[in-house]
Amino acid sequence: MVGRSWPVTQEQVKARPTKENTCFYCHVAVGGQHGGECPLRTRRVRVRVALEFDYDVPECWDDDMAGFHLTESSFCFDNVIQELLERSDKSCGPDIGCSCIMVKDLEIL
């Protein structure tokens, strides 16, 4: 971003050390400004993600009741985060859950 300062810090260099004591990505020395193409220069974007997954509700509920429970009741979506993590695919590694199979749409707003 224009006008923002992007100094190379010792902490960043320690995280990905190089022989020259520079940024691993843009090769600028500590105290200098990260190069314009350096990935450590970030900006924030708003992202909308649509997930699709199976969720258990009481058998006697119709779709309207299930929808009410998930959108208009005291239900909090935080209640299913752990369940989603437990269901996540382990294709990224034995200790790393991957939820990519649940993502049906991703949009930068």
C-alpha positions, -999 to +999 in steps of 0.1 A: +000+000+000+012+035-008+023+055+022+027+025+045+060+016+060+073-020+054+106-022+073+126-054+073+129-065+109+154-088+127+124-110+138+114-115+101+150-124+091+153-149+121+120-166+109+136-174+075+173-169+079+197-162+050+235-160+050+233-123+041+209-114+070+183-102+046+146-108+039+143-143+025+119-131-002+131-097-014+167-098-002+166-064+015+188-059+045+174-054+080+163-018+084+155-013+047+120-014+032+106-046+018+105-046-020+073-039-038+068-075-048+077-090-014+049-113+000+055-098+035+039-066+022+002-075+028-032-059+025-065-071+039-094-082+016-128-093+026-136-129+016-170-147+014-169-185+017-198-208+012-195-243+028-215-273+022-216-301+048-240-326+064-252-317+098-273-339+121-307-326+134-335-345+151-352-369+127-386-354+134-376-319+122-386-309+087-363-286+066-380-255+078-373-264+115-337-273+107-334-240+089-349-221+118-325-238+142-295-229+122-304-193+113-330-178+137-328-196+170-302-192+198-279-215+178-244-202+174-223-214+144-193-218+167-211-249+179-202-267+146-166-254+142-151-283+162-172-308+144-161-294+110-124-296+122-129-332+132-145-341+099-118-324+078-098-344+054-063-353+066-048-350+030-027-321+041-009-342+067-017-365+097-021-335+121-035-310+097-071-310+088-081-298+053-116-285+048-112-277+011-137-304+002-164-285+020-158-252+002-183-247-026-177-210-034-151-184-025-153-148-035-132-118-029-155-089-021 
